[in-house]
C-alpha cells in the first residue's frame, strides 16, 4: 500500500505501532504517547464536563433512511445528522451522503467513491469524512462535506485505514484505531483543519470497531475488536496529556457498538460479541470520571453496526444489522428520561 507523500516517517511509525502486551483486568492502567509529552501536544477547548445524570434513554422511531445501511460514518451538524457511505443489504459499499433532519432523511450528495467503515466528525460547523474501505482496499483521504453535499479534499491520513472511529474536542477531531487492510492500528490521531494530522496517543493494543465519543474534554473508547477478539476495556484518552487510561471493564466483551454522549455521560448502544449473530439491545451509560457503568435502557431491536450522533438534547442512531443478517433502515431518536 502506498503512503501519502506528505506523511512524515515519525507519523507513519506512530500510526502503525502495534501493542505487544494485553491489559489485565486489575487496577486501571495507562499509556502516554511520547508525541503528546512535547509542548506541541493537542489541547482541548471543550467545556468542563457537566455532572452526569443516571437517566435512562428512551428510543422513538423518527425517520427511515433511503435504504438499509450498516456502518455509515455519522456526524451531527447543527440540528441535523449526516450519514455517509456504509454497507448496503448486500454487503456492498455505498457512496451516498444522507442528511437526517427530524422526520426526513434524503440523499444530498455522493462521496467520490463508495466506502464503508469510515469515520466522520464536525469541527467548528464543518463536517469531515475520514478513511474507509472497499473490497480490501483502504482510503487515506480526508474529505470536507459541504452543506450542499459536495465534497472537497481536506488532507490525508498517514495510511489508508478503515474500521476507524472519531470524536471532536474543540478545534480538532481525534481518529481512533483502524485497519490498513493488513495491519490493525492502535494509534490516536489528531486532525485540525489547516494544520493537518499528527499522532497524539497510543492505545494499549490495536483496536477496530470501538464505540467512541467525546465527553467533557476527553475521548472515551469502549470495547472493539483486537485481532479477532471482542474486548471489554473502557479507555479514556486525555488530549491535553496524551495519556490513555483504562477506567472500566464492560459487563462482557463487546464490538461493533455505537457510541454517543448525552448529559455528561458516554452511552454505548447495542453491538455484539465475537459471533456474527450475537447482537445485543442493551444501552450502557458510563461515567467519564469514575468509570462506573450502569444499564440505561434497551434499543427497540438487538443491533450491531449501527451508527450514532450526539446532539444537544438527544442521540440519533440509525441503520445496523440484526442476528439474522438483516440490515435496517430505521432512524431512532434517544432521549433521557426516568
BALOBA-1460 file (C-alpha; in Angstrom, 3 decimals):
// residues 338
<rec num="1" residu="x" x="0.000" y="0.000" z="0.000"/>
<rec num="2" residu="x" x="1.430" y="3.399" z="-0.954"/>
<rec num="3" residu="x" x="1.663" y="6.171" z="1.628"/>
<rec num="4" residu="x" x="0.728" y="9.836" z="1.149"/>
<rec num="5" residu="x" x="3.724" y="11.912" z="0.121"/>
<rec num="6" residu="x" x="3.023" y="14.342" z="2.937"/>
<rec num="7" residu="x" x="3.266" y="11.694" z="5.676"/>
<rec num="8" residu="x" x="6.346" y="12.026" z="7.872"/>
<rec num="9" residu="x" x="8.270" y="8.906" z="8.992"/>
<rec num="10" residu="x" x="7.512" y="9.643" z="12.649"/>
<rec num="11" residu="x" x="3.784" y="9.893" z="11.997"/>
<rec num="12" residu="x" x="3.715" y="6.706" z="9.951"/>
<rec num="13" residu="x" x="5.618" y="4.845" z="12.642"/>
<rec num="14" residu="x" x="3.252" y="6.077" z="15.349"/>
<rec num="15" residu="x" x="0.211" y="5.084" z="13.334"/>
<rec num="16" residu="x" x="1.468" y="1.568" z="12.640"/>
<rec num="17" residu="x" x="2.869" y="0.700" z="16.090"/>
<rec num="18" residu="x" x="1.311" y="-2.485" z="17.412"/>
<rec num="19" residu="x" x="0.787" y="-3.465" z="21.003"/>
<rec num="20" residu="x" x="2.856" y="-6.442" z="22.225"/>
<rec num="21" residu="x" x="1.046" y="-6.977" z="25.501"/>
<rec num="22" residu="x" x="-2.546" y="-7.118" z="26.737"/>
<rec num="23" residu="x" x="-4.204" y="-5.269" z="29.617"/>
<rec num="24" residu="x" x="-5.158" y="-7.275" z="32.689"/>
<rec num="25" residu="x" x="-8.428" y="-6.904" z="34.495"/>
<rec num="26" residu="x" x="-6.970" y="-5.384" z="37.647"/>
<rec num="27" residu="x" x="-6.425" y="-1.738" z="38.549"/>
<rec num="28" residu="x" x="-6.537" y="0.985" z="35.906"/>
<rec num="29" residu="x" x="-3.533" y="1.201" z="33.591"/>
<rec num="30" residu="x" x="-2.399" y="3.923" z="31.250"/>
<rec num="31" residu="x" x="-0.107" y="4.668" z="28.338"/>
<rec num="32" residu="x" x="1.191" y="8.028" z="27.222"/>
<rec num="33" residu="x" x="2.304" y="8.889" z="23.697"/>
<rec num="34" residu="x" x="5.775" y="10.404" z="23.513"/>
<rec num="35" residu="x" x="4.494" y="12.901" z="20.969"/>
<rec num="36" residu="x" x="1.910" y="14.162" z="23.458"/>
<rec num="37" residu="x" x="4.574" y="14.889" z="26.079"/>
<rec num="38" residu="x" x="6.078" y="17.564" z="23.880"/>
<rec num="39" residu="x" x="4.891" y="21.148" z="24.201"/>
<rec num="40" residu="x" x="3.051" y="20.810" z="20.890"/>
<rec num="41" residu="x" x="0.608" y="18.261" z="22.270"/>
<rec num="42" residu="x" x="-3.061" y="18.767" z="21.459"/>
<rec num="43" residu="x" x="-5.146" y="20.651" z="23.986"/>
<rec num="44" residu="x" x="-8.887" y="20.568" z="24.483"/>
<rec num="45" residu="x" x="-11.053" y="23.663" z="24.378"/>
<rec num="46" residu="x" x="-14.197" y="21.728" z="25.270"/>
<rec num="47" residu="x" x="-16.142" y="22.955" z="28.292"/>
<rec num="48" residu="x" x="-15.815" y="21.131" z="31.586"/>
<rec num="49" residu="x" x="-17.952" y="18.023" z="31.906"/>
<rec num="50" residu="x" x="-21.434" y="18.531" z="33.279"/>
<rec num="51" residu="x" x="-22.430" y="16.461" z="36.289"/>
<rec num="52" residu="x" x="-23.582" y="13.156" z="34.820"/>
<rec num="53" residu="x" x="-27.157" y="12.077" z="35.364"/>
<rec num="54" residu="x" x="-28.338" y="8.490" z="35.678"/>
<rec num="55" residu="x" x="-31.204" y="8.939" z="33.211"/>
<rec num="56" residu="x" x="-32.360" y="6.006" z="31.117"/>
<rec num="57" residu="x" x="-32.567" y="6.536" z="27.369"/>
<rec num="58" residu="x" x="-35.914" y="6.045" z="25.640"/>
<rec num="59" residu="x" x="-35.983" y="5.394" z="21.886"/>
<rec num="60" residu="x" x="-38.653" y="6.509" z="19.446"/>
<rec num="61" residu="x" x="-38.792" y="5.973" z="15.696"/>
<rec num="62" residu="x" x="-38.235" y="9.274" z="13.916"/>
<rec num="63" residu="x" x="-37.447" y="8.512" z="10.252"/>
<rec num="64" residu="x" x="-36.249" y="5.925" z="7.780"/>
<rec num="65" residu="x" x="-33.091" y="6.010" z="5.725"/>
<rec num="66" residu="x" x="-33.487" y="5.976" z="1.919"/>
<rec num="67" residu="x" x="-32.145" y="2.407" z="2.019"/>
<rec num="68" residu="x" x="-30.965" y="-0.066" z="4.672"/>
<rec num="69" residu="x" x="-27.385" y="0.642" z="5.757"/>
<rec num="70" residu="x" x="-24.785" y="-0.565" z="8.216"/>
<rec num="71" residu="x" x="-21.527" y="1.047" z="9.321"/>
<rec num="72" residu="x" x="-22.080" y="4.519" z="7.835"/>
<rec num="73" residu="x" x="-19.885" y="7.383" z="9.039"/>
<rec num="74" residu="x" x="-22.160" y="9.670" z="11.051"/>
<rec num="75" residu="x" x="-21.798" y="13.175" z="12.500"/>
<rec num="76" residu="x" x="-24.127" y="15.845" z="13.809"/>
<rec num="77" residu="x" x="-24.146" y="19.230" z="12.057"/>
<rec num="78" residu="x" x="-26.408" y="21.776" z="13.648"/>
<rec num="79" residu="x" x="-29.784" y="20.170" z="14.272"/>
<rec num="80" residu="x" x="-29.299" y="17.562" z="11.561"/>
<rec num="81" residu="x" x="-27.201" y="14.422" z="11.133"/>
<rec num="82" residu="x" x="-25.091" y="13.365" z="8.157"/>
<rec num="83" residu="x" x="-24.715" y="9.647" z="7.358"/>
<rec num="84" residu="x" x="-22.092" y="8.871" z="4.723"/>
<rec num="85" residu="x" x="-21.113" y="5.662" z="2.962"/>
<rec num="86" residu="x" x="-21.576" y="2.304" z="4.672"/>
<rec num="87" residu="x" x="-22.642" y="-1.140" z="3.508"/>
<rec num="88" residu="x" x="-25.995" y="-1.925" z="1.913"/>
<rec num="89" residu="x" x="-28.174" y="-5.003" z="2.448"/>
<rec num="90" residu="x" x="-25.950" y="-6.956" z="0.053"/>
<rec num="91" residu="x" x="-22.747" y="-6.005" z="1.932"/>
<rec num="92" residu="x" x="-21.640" y="-3.713" z="-0.907"/>
<rec num="93" residu="x" x="-20.109" y="-0.320" z="-0.154"/>
<rec num="94" residu="x" x="-22.227" y="2.740" z="-0.908"/>
<rec num="95" residu="x" x="-21.324" y="6.357" z="-1.645"/>
<rec num="96" residu="x" x="-24.487" y="8.172" z="-0.546"/>
<rec num="97" residu="x" x="-24.385" y="11.258" z="1.661"/>
<rec num="98" residu="x" x="-27.691" y="11.360" z="3.562"/>
<rec num="99" residu="x" x="-28.981" y="14.238" z="5.661"/>
<rec num="100" residu="x" x="-31.341" y="13.298" z="8.502"/>
<rec num="101" residu="x" x="-33.386" y="16.238" z="9.779"/>
<rec num="102" residu="x" x="-36.286" y="15.445" z="12.065"/>
<rec num="103" residu="x" x="-38.599" y="13.013" z="10.313"/>
<rec num="104" residu="x" x="-36.912" y="13.383" z="6.939"/>
<rec num="105" residu="x" x="-33.881" y="11.573" z="5.543"/>
<rec num="106" residu="x" x="-32.691" y="12.218" z="1.999"/>
<rec num="107" residu="x" x="-29.640" y="11.890" z="-0.202"/>
<rec num="108" residu="x" x="-27.882" y="15.231" z="-0.742"/>
<rec num="109" residu="x" x="-24.688" y="14.090" z="-2.452"/>
<rec num="110" residu="x" x="-22.195" y="11.348" z="-3.198"/>
<rec num="111" residu="x" x="-18.724" y="10.536" z="-1.954"/>
<rec num="112" residu="x" x="-16.034" y="10.360" z="-4.674"/>
<rec num="113" residu="x" x="-16.054" y="6.566" z="-4.201"/>
<rec num="114" residu="x" x="-18.124" y="4.009" z="-2.338"/>
<rec num="115" residu="x" x="-16.663" y="3.357" z="1.129"/>
<rec num="116" residu="x" x="-17.639" y="1.744" z="4.422"/>
<rec num="117" residu="x" x="-16.161" y="1.632" z="7.950"/>
<rec num="118" residu="x" x="-15.083" y="5.267" z="7.735"/>
<rec num="119" residu="x" x="-15.370" y="7.934" z="10.448"/>
<rec num="120" residu="x" x="-16.887" y="11.407" z="10.488"/>
<rec num="121" residu="x" x="-16.687" y="14.466" z="12.723"/>
<rec num="122" residu="x" x="-17.825" y="18.082" z="12.717"/>
<rec num="123" residu="x" x="-15.354" y="20.803" z="13.689"/>
<rec num="124" residu="x" x="-16.447" y="24.434" z="14.035"/>
<rec num="125" residu="x" x="-19.556" y="23.765" z="11.955"/>
<rec num="126" residu="x" x="-17.704" y="21.982" z="9.122"/>
<rec num="127" residu="x" x="-18.094" y="18.220" z="8.637"/>
<rec num="128" residu="x" x="-15.285" y="15.851" z="7.641"/>
<rec num="129" residu="x" x="-15.054" y="12.240" z="6.457"/>
<rec num="130" residu="x" x="-12.015" y="10.100" z="7.314"/>
<rec num="131" residu="x" x="-10.678" y="6.989" z="5.591"/>
<rec num="132" residu="x" x="-12.872" y="3.975" z="4.861"/>
<rec num="133" residu="x" x="-12.527" y="0.756" z="2.919"/>
<rec num="134" residu="x" x="-13.948" y="-1.127" z="-0.032"/>
<rec num="135" residu="x" x="-13.219" y="-4.628" z="-1.354"/>
<rec num="136" residu="x" x="-9.984" y="-4.956" z="0.617"/>
<rec num="137" residu="x" x="-8.630" y="-1.526" z="-0.301"/>
<rec num="138" residu="x" x="-8.489" y="1.365" z="2.161"/>
<rec num="139" residu="x" x="-8.616" y="5.130" z="1.714"/>
<rec num="140" residu="x" x="-6.358" y="7.711" z="3.362"/>
<rec num="141" residu="x" x="-8.462" y="10.629" z="2.174"/>
<rec num="142" residu="x" x="-9.914" y="13.281" z="4.463"/>
<rec num="143" residu="x" x="-12.885" y="14.963" z="2.790"/>
<rec num="144" residu="x" x="-14.775" y="18.071" z="3.742"/>
<rec num="145" residu="x" x="-18.524" y="17.621" z="3.286"/>
<rec num="146" residu="x" x="-20.144" y="20.897" z="2.252"/>
<rec num="147" residu="x" x="-23.757" y="21.814" z="3.148"/>
<rec num="148" residu="x" x="-24.792" y="21.184" z="-0.464"/>
<rec num="149" residu="x" x="-23.483" y="17.612" z="-0.302"/>
<rec num="150" residu="x" x="-20.439" y="18.408" z="-2.426"/>
<rec num="151" residu="x" x="-17.048" y="17.206" z="-1.227"/>
<rec num="152" residu="x" x="-13.515" y="18.590" z="-1.364"/>
<rec num="153" residu="x" x="-10.122" y="17.313" z="-0.241"/>
<rec num="154" residu="x" x="-9.062" y="18.376" z="3.257"/>
<rec num="155" residu="x" x="-5.902" y="16.296" z="3.693"/>
<rec num="156" residu="x" x="-4.785" y="12.710" z="4.194"/>
<rec num="157" residu="x" x="-4.327" y="10.197" z="6.972"/>
<rec num="158" residu="x" x="-0.776" y="8.829" z="7.281"/>
<rec num="159" residu="x" x="-2.018" y="5.495" z="5.894"/>
<rec num="160" residu="x" x="-5.255" y="4.300" z="4.383"/>
<rec num="161" residu="x" x="-7.490" y="2.964" z="7.157"/>
<rec num="162" residu="x" x="-10.964" y="1.509" z="7.573"/>
<rec num="163" residu="x" x="-12.718" y="0.431" z="10.800"/>
<rec num="164" residu="x" x="-11.932" y="3.844" z="12.314"/>
<rec num="165" residu="x" x="-13.969" y="5.978" z="14.708"/>
<rec num="166" residu="x" x="-13.715" y="9.665" z="15.565"/>
<rec num="167" residu="x" x="-14.798" y="12.316" z="18.067"/>
<rec num="168" residu="x" x="-14.384" y="16.091" z="18.252"/>
<rec num="169" residu="x" x="-12.958" y="18.170" z="21.083"/>
<rec num="170" residu="x" x="-12.574" y="21.899" z="20.453"/>
<rec num="171" residu="x" x="-10.754" y="22.609" z="17.165"/>
<rec num="172" residu="x" x="-9.692" y="19.006" z="16.498"/>
<rec num="173" residu="x" x="-11.096" y="15.594" z="15.652"/>
<rec num="174" residu="x" x="-9.479" y="12.508" z="17.132"/>
<rec num="175" residu="x" x="-9.365" y="9.405" z="14.903"/>
<rec num="176" residu="x" x="-9.134" y="6.170" z="16.869"/>
<rec num="177" residu="x" x="-7.569" y="2.877" z="15.754"/>
<rec num="178" residu="x" x="-8.478" y="1.215" z="12.471"/>
<rec num="179" residu="x" x="-7.115" y="-1.266" z="9.968"/>
<rec num="180" residu="x" x="-4.890" y="-0.702" z="6.933"/>
<rec num="181" residu="x" x="-6.090" y="-3.831" z="5.149"/>
<rec num="182" residu="x" x="-3.165" y="-5.821" z="6.557"/>
<rec num="183" residu="x" x="-2.207" y="-4.125" z="9.841"/>
<rec num="184" residu="x" x="-4.534" y="-3.185" z="12.736"/>
<rec num="185" residu="x" x="-3.775" y="0.175" z="14.362"/>
<rec num="186" residu="x" x="-3.538" y="1.343" z="17.966"/>
<rec num="187" residu="x" x="-2.913" y="4.977" z="17.087"/>
<rec num="188" residu="x" x="-4.938" y="8.020" z="18.096"/>
<rec num="189" residu="x" x="-4.531" y="10.783" z="15.522"/>
<rec num="190" residu="x" x="-5.485" y="14.434" z="15.745"/>
<rec num="191" residu="x" x="-6.831" y="16.329" z="12.734"/>
<rec num="192" residu="x" x="-7.067" y="20.107" z="12.925"/>
<rec num="193" residu="x" x="-8.267" y="21.905" z="9.765"/>
<rec num="194" residu="x" x="-5.409" y="23.900" z="8.289"/>
<rec num="195" residu="x" x="-2.828" y="22.065" z="10.423"/>
<rec num="196" residu="x" x="-3.096" y="18.514" z="9.161"/>
<rec num="197" residu="x" x="-2.796" y="15.223" z="11.019"/>
<rec num="198" residu="x" x="-0.449" y="14.156" z="13.791"/>
<rec num="199" residu="x" x="-0.140" y="11.243" z="16.191"/>
<rec num="200" residu="x" x="-1.121" y="12.211" z="19.740"/>
<rec num="201" residu="x" x="-1.758" y="8.943" z="21.564"/>
<rec num="202" residu="x" x="-1.431" y="5.166" z="21.548"/>
<rec num="203" residu="x" x="-3.844" y="2.596" z="22.906"/>
<rec num="204" residu="x" x="-2.566" y="-0.456" z="24.785"/>
<rec num="205" residu="x" x="-3.412" y="-2.673" z="21.798"/>
<rec num="206" residu="x" x="-4.620" y="-2.349" z="18.199"/>
<rec num="207" residu="x" x="-8.367" y="-1.729" z="18.077"/>
<rec num="208" residu="x" x="-11.118" y="-1.729" z="15.447"/>
<rec num="209" residu="x" x="-14.880" y="-1.184" z="15.643"/>
<rec num="210" residu="x" x="-14.799" y="0.507" z="19.058"/>
<rec num="211" residu="x" x="-17.586" y="2.732" z="20.400"/>
<rec num="212" residu="x" x="-16.195" y="6.265" z="20.747"/>
<rec num="213" residu="x" x="-17.447" y="9.675" z="21.915"/>
<rec num="214" residu="x" x="-16.085" y="12.875" z="23.441"/>
<rec num="215" residu="x" x="-17.339" y="13.824" z="26.896"/>
<rec num="216" residu="x" x="-16.090" y="16.825" z="28.878"/>
<rec num="217" residu="x" x="-12.754" y="17.268" z="27.128"/>
<rec num="218" residu="x" x="-11.762" y="13.580" z="26.950"/>
<rec num="219" residu="x" x="-12.330" y="10.819" z="24.394"/>
<rec num="220" residu="x" x="-13.897" y="7.612" z="25.707"/>
<rec num="221" residu="x" x="-13.337" y="4.323" z="23.872"/>
<rec num="222" residu="x" x="-15.333" y="1.186" z="24.713"/>
<rec num="223" residu="x" x="-14.935" y="-2.372" z="23.511"/>
<rec num="224" residu="x" x="-13.939" y="-3.008" z="19.916"/>
<rec num="225" residu="x" x="-12.054" y="-5.831" z="18.241"/>
<rec num="226" residu="x" x="-8.366" y="-6.570" z="18.802"/>
<rec num="227" residu="x" x="-7.169" y="-9.237" z="16.411"/>
<rec num="228" residu="x" x="-10.320" y="-11.341" z="16.105"/>
<rec num="229" residu="x" x="-11.448" y="-10.953" z="19.716"/>
<rec num="230" residu="x" x="-14.035" y="-8.562" z="21.161"/>
<rec num="231" residu="x" x="-12.768" y="-6.537" z="24.134"/>
<rec num="232" residu="x" x="-14.204" y="-5.359" z="27.479"/>
<rec num="233" residu="x" x="-11.963" y="-2.388" z="28.250"/>
<rec num="234" residu="x" x="-13.199" y="1.193" z="28.525"/>
<rec num="235" residu="x" x="-10.354" y="3.627" z="27.794"/>
<rec num="236" residu="x" x="-10.125" y="7.361" z="28.463"/>
<rec num="237" residu="x" x="-7.834" y="9.498" z="26.295"/>
<rec num="238" residu="x" x="-6.935" y="12.982" z="27.507"/>
<rec num="239" residu="x" x="-5.608" y="15.069" z="24.588"/>
<rec num="240" residu="x" x="-4.004" y="17.556" z="26.990"/>
<rec num="241" residu="x" x="-1.541" y="14.977" z="28.281"/>
<rec num="242" residu="x" x="-1.660" y="12.262" z="25.619"/>
<rec num="243" residu="x" x="-2.488" y="9.756" z="28.371"/>
<rec num="244" residu="x" x="-4.625" y="6.696" z="27.647"/>
<rec num="245" residu="x" x="-6.046" y="5.092" z="30.787"/>
<rec num="246" residu="x" x="-8.263" y="2.074" z="31.310"/>
<rec num="247" residu="x" x="-11.090" y="3.198" z="33.594"/>
<rec num="248" residu="x" x="-13.531" y="0.278" z="33.492"/>
<rec num="249" residu="x" x="-14.463" y="-3.106" z="32.095"/>
<rec num="250" residu="x" x="-17.719" y="-3.699" z="30.246"/>
<rec num="251" residu="x" x="-20.005" y="-6.428" z="31.641"/>
<rec num="252" residu="x" x="-18.990" y="-8.618" z="28.691"/>
<rec num="253" residu="x" x="-16.830" y="-8.359" z="25.599"/>
<rec num="254" residu="x" x="-18.415" y="-6.061" z="23.001"/>
<rec num="255" residu="x" x="-17.629" y="-4.881" z="19.495"/>
<rec num="256" residu="x" x="-19.430" y="-3.180" z="16.589"/>
<rec num="257" residu="x" x="-21.376" y="-0.995" z="19.074"/>
<rec num="258" residu="x" x="-22.208" y="2.677" z="18.580"/>
<rec num="259" residu="x" x="-21.025" y="5.404" z="20.942"/>
<rec num="260" residu="x" x="-22.526" y="8.801" z="21.773"/>
<rec num="261" residu="x" x="-22.566" y="11.411" z="24.545"/>
<rec num="262" residu="x" x="-25.523" y="13.000" z="26.319"/>
<rec num="263" residu="x" x="-25.918" y="14.766" z="29.652"/>
<rec num="264" residu="x" x="-22.290" y="14.290" z="30.632"/>
<rec num="265" residu="x" x="-22.326" y="10.524" z="30.095"/>
<rec num="266" residu="x" x="-20.908" y="8.187" z="27.490"/>
<rec num="267" residu="x" x="-23.512" y="5.817" z="26.060"/>
<rec num="268" residu="x" x="-22.699" y="2.530" z="24.353"/>
<rec num="269" residu="x" x="-25.516" y="1.301" z="22.119"/>
<rec num="270" residu="x" x="-26.064" y="-2.297" z="21.047"/>
<rec num="271" residu="x" x="-23.172" y="-4.163" z="19.440"/>
<rec num="272" residu="x" x="-22.296" y="-7.837" z="19.517"/>
<rec num="273" residu="x" x="-19.780" y="-10.348" z="20.806"/>
<rec num="274" residu="x" x="-17.378" y="-12.369" z="18.664"/>
<rec num="275" residu="x" x="-20.196" y="-14.202" z="16.889"/>
<rec num="276" residu="x" x="-21.867" y="-12.593" z="13.887"/>
<rec num="277" residu="x" x="-25.292" y="-13.497" z="15.325"/>
<rec num="278" residu="x" x="-24.769" y="-12.277" z="18.912"/>
<rec num="279" residu="x" x="-26.355" y="-8.830" z="18.581"/>
<rec num="280" residu="x" x="-27.451" y="-7.002" z="21.723"/>
<rec num="281" residu="x" x="-30.048" y="-4.379" z="22.550"/>
<rec num="282" residu="x" x="-28.575" y="-3.103" z="25.813"/>
<rec num="283" residu="x" x="-27.684" y="0.552" z="26.307"/>
<rec num="284" residu="x" x="-24.856" y="1.159" z="28.787"/>
<rec num="285" residu="x" x="-24.083" y="4.517" z="30.434"/>
<rec num="286" residu="x" x="-20.517" y="5.222" z="31.556"/>
<rec num="287" residu="x" x="-19.423" y="7.987" z="33.929"/>
<rec num="288" residu="x" x="-16.335" y="9.560" z="32.306"/>
<rec num="289" residu="x" x="-14.728" y="10.397" z="35.663"/>
<rec num="290" residu="x" x="-15.295" y="7.300" z="37.772"/>
<rec num="291" residu="x" x="-15.779" y="4.733" z="35.011"/>
<rec num="292" residu="x" x="-18.962" y="3.499" z="36.718"/>
<rec num="293" residu="x" x="-21.170" y="1.576" z="34.286"/>
<rec num="294" residu="x" x="-24.951" y="1.391" z="34.593"/>
<rec num="295" residu="x" x="-27.671" y="-0.090" z="32.425"/>
<rec num="296" residu="x" x="-29.573" y="2.710" z="30.717"/>
<rec num="297" residu="x" x="-32.298" y="1.027" z="28.725"/>
<rec num="298" residu="x" x="-32.603" y="-1.015" z="25.543"/>
<rec num="299" residu="x" x="-32.756" y="-0.402" z="21.823"/>
<rec num="300" residu="x" x="-36.037" y="-1.439" z="20.179"/>
<rec num="301" residu="x" x="-34.082" y="-4.208" z="18.414"/>
<rec num="302" residu="x" x="-30.830" y="-6.055" z="19.084"/>
<rec num="303" residu="x" x="-28.439" y="-4.490" z="16.572"/>
<rec num="304" residu="x" x="-24.769" y="-4.213" z="15.778"/>
<rec num="305" residu="x" x="-23.095" y="-1.998" z="13.168"/>
<rec num="306" residu="x" x="-25.436" y="0.928" z="13.733"/>
<rec num="307" residu="x" x="-24.089" y="4.477" z="13.961"/>
<rec num="308" residu="x" x="-24.964" y="7.306" z="16.331"/>
<rec num="309" residu="x" x="-24.526" y="11.068" z="16.594"/>
<rec num="310" residu="x" x="-24.754" y="13.313" z="19.649"/>
<rec num="311" residu="x" x="-26.969" y="16.409" z="19.573"/>
<rec num="312" residu="x" x="-27.576" y="18.874" z="22.398"/>
<rec num="313" residu="x" x="-30.658" y="17.148" z="23.817"/>
<rec num="314" residu="x" x="-30.754" y="13.754" z="22.121"/>
<rec num="315" residu="x" x="-28.876" y="10.973" z="20.380"/>
<rec num="316" residu="x" x="-29.766" y="9.942" z="16.847"/>
<rec num="317" residu="x" x="-28.975" y="6.317" z="15.960"/>
<rec num="318" residu="x" x="-29.529" y="4.725" z="12.579"/>
<rec num="319" residu="x" x="-29.126" y="1.597" z="10.485"/>
<rec num="320" residu="x" x="-27.487" y="-1.565" z="11.759"/>
<rec num="321" residu="x" x="-27.584" y="-5.330" z="11.395"/>
<rec num="322" residu="x" x="-29.580" y="-7.923" z="13.356"/>
<rec num="323" residu="x" x="-28.803" y="-11.519" z="14.300"/>
<rec num="324" residu="x" x="-30.495" y="-12.846" z="11.150"/>
<rec num="325" residu="x" x="-28.196" y="-10.730" z="8.971"/>
<rec num="326" residu="x" x="-30.929" y="-8.268" z="8.003"/>
<rec num="327" residu="x" x="-29.747" y="-4.687" z="7.506"/>
<rec num="328" residu="x" x="-32.038" y="-1.974" z="8.881"/>
<rec num="329" residu="x" x="-33.159" y="1.457" z="7.696"/>
<rec num="330" residu="x" x="-34.705" y="2.824" z="10.904"/>
<rec num="331" residu="x" x="-33.655" y="6.133" z="12.445"/>
<rec num="332" residu="x" x="-34.137" y="6.263" z="16.222"/>
<rec num="333" residu="x" x="-34.155" y="9.298" z="18.478"/>
<rec num="334" residu="x" x="-32.995" y="8.561" z="22.016"/>
<rec num="335" residu="x" x="-33.801" y="10.983" z="24.833"/>
<rec num="336" residu="x" x="-33.110" y="10.873" z="28.541"/>
<rec num="337" residu="x" x="-35.996" y="10.180" z="30.914"/>
<rec num="338" residu="x" x="-36.696" y="8.468" z="34.180"/>
